[in-house]
Amino acid sequence: MKDAKDVLRVVGMILLAMFVFVVAVPFVLKLVGLGLTIVGVLIGLAVLLIKLAVVLAIGYLILVGIRALLR
């Protein structure tokens, strides 16, 4: 039973930290007057990089498949 309480305590801390990062940090930054444009640009670049990696991986798999068929 003590293990279950420890697990619930850790899960609670993680949920509280997620709440702080999602709700409180942007609210405080808006109160201070800082915009989240830099964070938005970084997230946009990360998404673009992931999309590029997926396209390159699919292209590589298609080329390998064509090469295997030609042998």
Residue frames as qw, qx, qy, qz and C-alpha x, y, z in Angstrom:
[[0.000, 0.885, 0.466, 0.000, 0.00, 0.00, 0.00],
 [0.325, -0.754, 0.106, 0.562, 2.91, 2.31, 0.68],
 [0.389, -0.054, 0.601, 0.697, 4.14, 1.79, -2.88],
 [0.154, 0.669, 0.646, 0.333, 0.75, 2.82, -4.27],
 [0.185, -0.921, -0.221, 0.261, 0.82, 6.01, -2.20],
 [0.402, -0.517, 0.358, 0.666, 4.32, 6.79, -3.47],
 [0.327, 0.253, 0.687, 0.598, 3.24, 6.22, -7.07],
 [0.022, 0.837, 0.530, 0.133, 0.19, 8.45, -6.62],
 [0.308, -0.826, -0.011, 0.471, 2.37, 11.13, -5.04],
 [0.387, -0.256, 0.521, 0.716, 4.79, 11.06, -7.99],
 [0.210, 0.507, 0.698, 0.460, 1.93, 11.14, -10.52],
 [0.124, -0.903, -0.386, 0.141, 0.43, 14.10, -8.65],
 [0.349, -0.666, 0.203, 0.627, 3.72, 15.97, -8.76],
 [0.342, 0.045, 0.650, 0.677, 4.07, 15.33, -12.50],
 [0.090, 0.714, 0.639, 0.272, 0.52, 16.55, -13.16],
 [0.231, -0.890, -0.187, 0.346, 1.14, 19.66, -11.06],
 [0.378, -0.437, 0.398, 0.712, 4.35, 20.40, -12.97],
 [0.262, 0.338, 0.700, 0.572, 2.53, 19.98, -16.29],
 [0.044, -0.864, -0.502, -0.002, -0.18, 22.38, -15.09],
 [0.315, -0.771, 0.049, 0.551, 2.42, 24.95, -14.09],
 [0.344, -0.212, 0.553, 0.729, 4.19, 24.75, -17.45],
 [0.164, 0.456, 0.732, 0.478, 1.01, 24.81, -19.52],
 [0.142, -0.849, -0.480, -0.171, -1.03, 27.40, -17.62],
 [0.432, -0.827, -0.118, 0.340, 1.00, 29.38, -15.12],
 [0.537, -0.269, 0.305, 0.739, 4.19, 30.09, -17.09],
 [0.237, 0.443, 0.496, 0.708, 2.47, 31.63, -20.15],
 [0.240, -0.869, -0.415, -0.124, 0.18, 33.65, -17.85],
 [0.519, -0.699, 0.006, 0.492, 3.11, 35.06, -15.89],
 [0.469, -0.032, 0.406, 0.783, 5.02, 35.84, -19.08],
 [0.085, 0.669, 0.510, 0.535, 2.01, 37.72, -20.47],
 [0.371, -0.882, -0.261, 0.126, 1.75, 39.70, -17.25],
 [0.534, -0.500, 0.200, 0.652, 5.41, 40.63, -17.54],
 [0.366, 0.800, -0.078, -0.468, 4.88, 41.58, -21.18],
 [0.121, -0.427, 0.807, 0.389, 7.00, 38.97, -22.87],
 [0.799, 0.285, -0.132, -0.513, 5.50, 37.16, -25.80],
 [0.764, -0.191, 0.615, 0.043, 5.95, 33.51, -26.55],
 [0.659, 0.690, -0.161, -0.253, 6.96, 34.13, -30.13],
 [0.104, 0.625, -0.773, -0.020, 10.44, 32.68, -29.62],
 [0.474, -0.084, 0.846, -0.228, 8.98, 29.50, -28.14],
 [0.721, 0.507, 0.318, -0.350, 6.44, 29.32, -30.97],
 [0.478, 0.734, -0.437, -0.205, 9.15, 29.69, -33.59],
 [0.104, -0.461, 0.878, -0.076, 11.25, 26.97, -31.94],
 [0.612, 0.149, 0.721, -0.289, 8.29, 24.60, -31.79],
 [0.676, 0.657, 0.042, -0.332, 7.49, 25.37, -35.43],
 [0.288, 0.684, -0.660, -0.117, 11.07, 24.62, -36.45],
 [0.341, -0.244, 0.891, -0.175, 11.01, 21.35, -34.50],
 [0.706, 0.380, 0.504, -0.321, 7.79, 20.28, -36.23],
 [0.565, 0.742, -0.245, -0.263, 9.25, 21.21, -39.61],
 [0.035, 0.577, -0.816, -0.012, 12.38, 19.19, -38.88],
 [0.532, 0.003, 0.812, -0.239, 10.30, 16.16, -37.89],
 [0.713, 0.575, 0.232, -0.327, 8.26, 16.44, -41.09],
 [0.389, 0.744, -0.513, -0.181, 11.44, 16.66, -43.16],
 [0.206, -0.392, 0.892, -0.091, 12.87, 13.59, -41.42],
 [0.663, 0.239, 0.648, -0.290, 9.69, 11.62, -42.11],
 [0.653, 0.701, -0.048, -0.284, 9.70, 12.59, -45.80],
 [0.202, 0.677, -0.704, -0.076, 13.38, 11.63, -46.13],
 [0.409, -0.195, 0.871, -0.189, 12.76, 8.30, -44.38],
 [0.730, 0.428, 0.441, -0.298, 9.82, 7.46, -46.65],
 [0.528, 0.762, -0.303, -0.220, 11.84, 8.42, -49.72],
 [0.043, -0.552, 0.833, -0.018, 14.72, 6.24, -48.56],
 [0.576, 0.037, 0.781, -0.240, 12.40, 3.28, -47.98],
 [0.719, 0.609, 0.159, -0.295, 10.90, 3.70, -51.47],
 [0.359, 0.745, -0.546, -0.130, 14.36, 3.80, -53.05],
 [0.251, -0.364, 0.889, -0.119, 15.47, 0.70, -51.12],
 [0.693, 0.267, 0.594, -0.309, 12.27, -1.09, -52.17],
 [0.654, 0.705, -0.117, -0.248, 12.81, -0.24, -55.84],
 [0.131, 0.664, -0.735, -0.025, 16.43, -1.39, -55.59],
 [0.464, -0.149, 0.849, -0.206, 15.34, -4.69, -54.02],
 [0.745, 0.461, 0.371, -0.309, 12.79, -5.25, -56.80],
 [0.517, 0.766, -0.326, -0.203, 15.37, -4.63, -59.53],
 [0.164, -0.545, 0.822, -0.006, 17.75, -7.27, -58.21]]
